Amino acid sequence: DYKFLFTFSNGVESTVDFKRIIYHGTALRGYLDVTKFKKMNIDLDKSDIYWGKNWDMCFHIEAYYNETAIAPIKKK
């Protein structure tokens, strides 16, 4: 399961499924290991969520306000 539930300070909750973005990025395939994926970190000062000590995969928390799924950017 590649989902996280985010609860914002105003009580809004958003469950986000990261599976599509992980499958899309070749460099992210290591995060298909659910144990590794579940080791998500939060940097509240920067409002970012990230994985890996070198921020291998990172996103701004506010991007998931009222979102239920994310998708990779389509290449032109």
Secondary structure, 3 states (H helix, E strand, C coil): CCEEEEECCCCCEEEEECHHHHHHCHHHHHHHCHHHHCCCEEECCCCEEEECCCCCEEEEHHHHCCCCECCCCCCC
